[in-house]
């Protein structure tokens, strides 16, 4: 879906979420701890949210939220982000987008 | 109420016990007197009379008949004493049987009572709507069988785990090749992954069961984090056991520990958010009227997320073990697995000791 791909490329780190989703909240916290502020799109607050959900599922996201895009490319959901982080693969991907605090 | 197996064998058919066992036992007793002259029919006769007798010992029952006089070889007193002992044993048997049947009757009454209460509650309760009510008993059956299946599998898992530990221990003490050791290490790790898989199945049936760690010992539960061990804690326990580490390894283990802690923090905070959300949902609307169907239904939806958290926590455990096996050598991994297994055994021993500690008299 165009909207999803377009939004995913708008910023370095993009997170598709739902305001009621606690796992999405956990991923937001993780990014915060890593010094990154993702662009968050809450699907339950978007009029086209349902189509976006379907698009994310078609792309392979199980949740379908949380769905994480880094540098415009789909990383995956919580599972993939956690695996990446533990294998020390996440930080290098996030480095260009870390906000100085 | 305990039933010493030597005297009383409660049969599966309610309330009866097997006279044959009794006869066999008494037959043994008679034999021990060294008397070969008492026929089997006499023994059966005696046994039947004892069984049908009331509790009060009747001394006139076993009057020495002409058949018993045949034992001229043994002193009469000894036989009498032995018969009296048998009567006493039979009497105690009957008392125990009575108590057991009484207990069964009480349980049966309790069960009928509970069934009636349940029926009453279902008719009276606020759960209108077929889905919840109709599914009520069905769901609990599925939950119970899911839990029963898991507990059985976990018992087998523990047996296999202990076997793996023994193999690993002897392999490390012997000088087996790295390749053979690698196989044992891989098998040990796969065994943990198998546990995570089993947990994910039972989590779908009853996530609260997994969260409470019911199948584990009390000390293990004390250290529980989202249904299992905390990965960063695990690293703290393991690392001193696998010294010496190269500088590169120390660096990588440090990084892994930091990543674990960050991931754990994120999940913990997500769990707190979940608690807040469920609590807020349950507490919404006016209370005191006794109607709460919408609130409970909404809270149910939110609770689905708990399954995700349990799965993510196990995923974190699995990834931690996996990453450690990449950082360490085969021999170090073997020592690490052994240390982890033994740490768990120590926790289990702690639980047992604590439960059996001498207490101050009340």
Interface residues (C-beta under 8 A of the other chain):
Chain A: X20 X21 X22 X23 X25 X26 X27 X29 X30 X33 X34 X78 X79 X82 X83 X85 X86 X87 X88
Chain B: X252 X255 X256 X259 X260 X262 X263 X265 X266 X267 X269 X270 X271 X273 X274 X277 X302 X305 X308 X309 X312 X315 X316 X319 X320 X323
